């Protein structure tokens, strides 16, 4: 995987998600995310079998994530017990340009920006959620990172995903960005390729699982104590 594309994605992702600044490692980056379901993530720029086996054996903190640019079936065979694969993904990039972004009838678009992140919200005329997305811009002229693009299942196949992407693209161009990267889901990849984005390779996630809780039975001198619920 192109190290510069990975670096740009990491730099923009932490801005988009409000995570801690990335720390450079010999094998990539470590990021403190600070969420219950994702405490820390390690992005492995150029992973191999030896590195994956070492990290999955030594990292024991639950809800630690590893991000690797290798096929999931390859990574799964290297991981130590206690790790699971998350949904498949892809790292993609595009050159940006100004586009026409017109909302279909009965929809309205709102945009706002704060802290280096611009957000787009598409709603129905009565204010119901239809689609959204955001773009992080780490600095003037830097690579933009598109993130958290989604469309409500009740409003799909109406061009709202394209509307969100084109609106975000216009915002990024206006800020001085000429290129962008994103992490795509399997479902989103087709839309992004339709809009001219290039797929660079797989983006696989390994997650350290939370150990199962032990059920303890407490008793006192009068006998076992039971509880309901």
N, C-alpha and C positions, 0 to 999 in steps of 0.2 A: 504494500500500500504506500502511496505517495506520502512521505512524512510531512510535507508542507500542508497538504489538504487535511491531514489528521490534526496538526497543530491548529489550523484555522478553525476547525470544527470544535476542538476542545476550548479554545479561547472564547468563541462565541457562545458555546453551550453554557459555560459557567455564568456568563452575563445574562443569558436568557432565563436560567433557573435560579439565579441569586445564590449560586454555590460559592465556595471558597476559591481563591485563585489557585490554578493548577500548580502542582509541584513537579518539577522535572525529575525523572528517574532514568537510570541507565536504559530501561526498556520502554519508556514512554512517559506517562503522567499519572499522578495520584491526585484525586479531588475529594475533599470533604464535602459531602452533599448535605448531610444533617437531617435526613428524613427517616422516619421509622422503617420504611421499606427499602431504603437505600442510604446507608450510613456513609459509605465511602465507595468511590468507583476508581478502578485502575484501568487506564487505557493503554493497551499493549500495542505500540506502533508496529513492531515487527516480531510477533510471537513465533515461537517454535515449540516442539514437543517438550524439550527440556525445561523451558521457562514455565510453560503451563503446568507441568507436573510439579515443579517446585513451588509455585505460588499456591496452587490448590491444596497442597499438603501443609504449607506453613501458615496460610491465612485461615483463621478459624472464627473470626468475628461474624456473627450472623448478619445477613443482608448487606454483605460486601459484594460489589459487582465487579466482574472483569469484562472489559469490552475488547474483542479481538476481531481482526479482519481476515478471518479464515472460515471455511465452510463449517456449519454446526456439526455435521457428522464426523468431521475430523477432530474438532475440539472435544466432543463428547467422549471419544475414546481415550483422551489424555487426562481428563479431569479425575481427581481423587473422589472417593465417596463423600457425600454430603453436599455436592454441588448439583444444581439443575440448570438446564437450558431455559432461557426466556424466549420470547417470540423472535423469529428470524427478522433480520433487517438488512439494509444496504446503505452504504455511504455514497452520496451523489453530489454532483456539483453542476453549476451552470454559469454562463456569462449572462449578465443582466442587461436589460434594455427597458425603455419605457413602453408600456402597453395600454391599450384601451381596457378599462375595467368598469363595465356597466352592469349594475344589478338588474336581474330579471324583475319583471312586474311582480308586485306584492312583497318585495324584499327591500330592506334598507341596510346600508353599510355605515358603520361608525368606526373611526380610527382614533387612537390616542397613543402618546409616547411618554415614557418616563424611565429614567435611569439607563438609557442606552437600548431600551427595548420598545419597539412599536407593535401595537396590537390591532387586529382587525376583528370586528364582530359583525356578523350578518344575522339579522333578525327578521321575522315576519312583520307585517304592518302593525300587528297588535303586540309586538315585543317579544314573541317566543323565540327561543334560541334556534338557529338554523346551522350556522357554521362559524368557525373561528380560526385564528392562527396568529403567530407572532414572529418577529424577526429581530435578532440581536445584532447590534452594530458596535463592535468593540472600540471603534475609533474612525475618524474621517478617512475614507479611502480604503479601509480594511475590508477583508472578506466578511460578508454578512452571513448569518446563520439562521435559516428558517427552522421553525420549531413548533410543535404542538398544533399542527394543522388537523382539523377534524370537521366532519359534517354530520349532523344529526341523521340517524337512520330514516327519519320521516321526511327528510328533504334532499335525499341523494338523487343523482342523475338529473339534476337541474342546473348544472354548471356552477354550483356554489363553491366547490373546491377550486376550480379554475379562477373564479372571481377573487377568492381569498389570496391565492398565490400571486395573481397579477397585481392586486392592490399592494401586497407586501413588497413585490418587486419594485413597484413605482416608488414606494417609500424608501427602499434601500438605495435606489439610483439617486433619488433626490438628496440623500445623505452623503453621496460621494462614492458608494460601493459600486464596483463593476463586476464582481463575482460573488458567488454564494455557495454554501454547502449545506447539506441536511442529512439527517438519518431517516431513512424511509422504512415504513412497514411494507410487508408483502402487498397489502391492499393499496397503499399509497404510491407504490413504485410506478404503476401503469399511468397514473395521472401525471406524475412528474416527468416521465419519459415523453408523454404526449406533449407536454409543455416545453420540451427541449432539454431536459436535464439528462446528464450522463451518469451512468452507474459505474462506479470504480471497483466495487467488489462487495462481498458479504460483510455484514456487521453482526457478529455473534455475541450474545450475552450469556455469561455464566454467573449464577447467583448462589452465594453461600446460604444454604437453608438454615432455618431456625430449628434446633434440635427439638424433638417431640417432648412435650411436658410429661413428667412422671406423675401418675395419680397416686397420691399418698392417702392412706387410710389412718385417721387419727382415732385414738381410743383413750378413755380414762378408766379409773378404777371401777366404774359402773358398767363398763362394757363398751362396745363399738358405738361410735357416733355417726349418724347418717345425716345426709342433707338432701334436699330436693332442688331442682332447677339446675 
